[in-house]
Amino acid sequence: MNRLPMLENIFAQPASHRTLLDYHAGQGSTSLQTCGERLRNASGRLIYSGMGASIFAVIPAVSRLLENGYPAQIAESSELLHYGSASLTKEDVGILISRSGESVEVVRLAEKMREAGMTVIGVTNVPGSPLEQLADHTLTIGSQADQLIAVQTYTGTVLTLLLLAEEAISGSSLEFSQAASAMLPQLSAHIDACFEASESWRHWLEPSGVLYLLGRGPALASVQEGALLMHETAKASAVGMSSGQFRHGPVEWVSAESRVLVFGAPEATQAIDRSLANDLYRMGAQVRWIGPSQGGSDSGEHAPALIPWPDVAPAFAPVFDVVPMQVASYRLALWRGIVPGDFRYASEITSAESGFPLFQSRHTSKE
Amino acid sequence: MNRLPMLENIFAQPASHRTLLDYHAGQGSTSLQTCGERLRNASGRLIYSGMGASIFAVIPAVSRLLENGYPAQIAESSELLHYGSASLTKEDVGILISRSGESVEVVRLAEKMREAGMTVIGVTNVPGSPLEQLADHTLTIGSQADQLIAVQTYTGTVLTLLLLAEEAISGSSLEFSQAASAMLPQLSAHIDACFEASESWRHWLEPSGVLYLLGRGPALASVQEGALLMHETAKASAVGMSSGQFRHGPVEWVSAESRVLVFGAPEATQAIDRSLANDLYRMGAQVRWIGPSQGGSDSGEHAPALIPWPDVAPAFAPVFDVVPMQVASYRLALWRGIVPGDFRYASEITSAESGFPLFQSRHTSKE
């Protein structure tokens, strides 16, 4: 079977991550340590920023830093650039993520952060990029490149930022890195399992209504990235939202047509998210659960699992729970007759804050 | 004509806000000044938190504080409670918003903030509430109460928090309060205009696909609250997203069936948001614009306005640009045969982190 590039990228993740982990434990270790020290010694806020998949990839690391007492926060670069740059101070550290190192809002924000006297750490997969020129320190992701849609670069960024968080918190990412290496065979098996199961998801995935993705804490990474993948890959609408916010109002939308995916791997809130999934199931919604199995309750009213959950440490869950969405968005695109990974309007690199190059070139050529 | 309670609440906003402004300029002025001083003198972060409509109501004030150099940030209470409370320090000030003062996550977060030694300002419309018991200072919203769905309490919270921001930034909210009073007749006229125009929105609003709401900065308040109103009132799905994030991928979803509302009142980004709206229009999407008119360009390819925009100061735009969504969600509910303002699952007060009292009472009574 000829695999399309996006599918190649999905299956390539374990090998790509092995290269990435080796890089950060070897050649890249000095850079990782230096950046970790900057985070540990910051007297102000740790401001993580980016656009698109890059900003969702920061969520697990920021969650880990917050749980360890660091004043980390996430801000969309486009928002911080236009409405927040007056609040930046020299005590703050900026961690700016751009796969290409060229996203216009990120590059312009790097300039604003430098003007404010901040330390800027640029996280990019492209050495020598404009972001690297502006940053005080560069952390190279070290992932194999994707064909258009962020797949292995997305999970690679998640891992790189978790390594950085470990450097800041415990002074060494070695133990985390070894544990991450050890889980890669499980990741391969999980990708295989998702791909094999995916044909059976068709009746659930294909209806035209919007899919809701819910979760909390580090799981919000896959919630938001999953919704983005549905848009980018399958040209389908999807809503990503925290489970807490969903309970405060949007739950009113639920009916028998509602399709909801609850991401429940994080331990601190697993019980209340299970309860949410099971409540939605009892309301008649088409709910699927992603996370550890629900154990032996006697009620028999459990939201079914989308995919059996591998026995993996919670720290690595963000690399596992996004895989079903990578595969689902790929499959849904094919079922809809769309080439997964092709862009219609946007492009891999967003180099201006207005206009859509791919659309404009077609629009102009038609005239 | 007998108006349903939600419509009464929509039309009651100007009168409710007059009461509110009088309250804060009179009996409530000492409390407003005290809270303003706490914000001005904070040595750490200003952490605004809440759930549902309450958290969206903070966006204009936080935007204003950020533009004036304050390290303000927004965190969902459910997220901060479970994943961020270790990062709270005694230098930080918490501004916790709950209309009822009883939302479980907000009340529990107030306890965590007190444990961390933080100053806690409780913002509530119900004197004597649990939040008030826990807070160091209480800022009473002073709005007339809504029937279930937050309408006048939502815009009332927006105004109260803008008054508080003015107290912090300039030491007095008097001038802002007088300007706010002076714009109330325009708000009445705007509500009338939205209600009269709304019958003509039917062919645009009624299709079953998801509605996208886009904006930036302070307009994100109405973007997010508008999406919430669609869920709560009309039981319809809607996506609220920043225009910047939408450009970085989700734009791929756009087709001739796509319905998009661009909120473009904020001045700093009006030009790029107009450009986005007009690009989407040229792509064939069903786009509507909310904001100042687009002036005399000669291209003739303009996204049409949903409603003529009143000549109102940008500071008050968040009180105006949410009105079309209040009216639209009310109308859409009626067209769908739903009583606008009735809850099916959630309830006005969310007093536990699992379970849905209205659903469970029905579910149990059927057995």
Interface residues (C-beta under 8 A of the other chain):
Chain A: R45 M51 G52 A53 I55 S63 L65 L66 E67 N68 G69 Y70 P71 A72 Q73 E76 S77 S78 E79 H82 Y83 G84 A86 S87 T89 S103 E105 S208 G209 V210 Y212 R216 G217 P218 L220 L228 H231 E232 K235 A236 S237 V239 S242 S243 G244 Q245 R247 H248 G249 P250 V251 E252 W253 V254 S255 P266 A268 T269 A271 I272 S275 L276 D279 R282 M283 F343 R344 Y345 A346 T350 E353 S354 G355 F356 F359 H363
Chain B: R45 M51 G52 A53 I55 S63 L65 L66 E67 N68 G69 Y70 P71 A72 Q73 E76 S77 S78 E79 H82 Y83 G84 A86 S87 T89 S103 E105 S208 G209 V210 Y212 R216 G217 P218 L220 L228 H231 E232 K235 A236 S237 V239 S242 S243 G244 Q245 R247 H248 G249 P250 V251 E252 W253 V254 S255 P266 A268 T269 A271 I272 S275 L276 D279 R282 M283 F343 R344 Y345 A346 T350 E353 S354 G355 F356 F359 H363
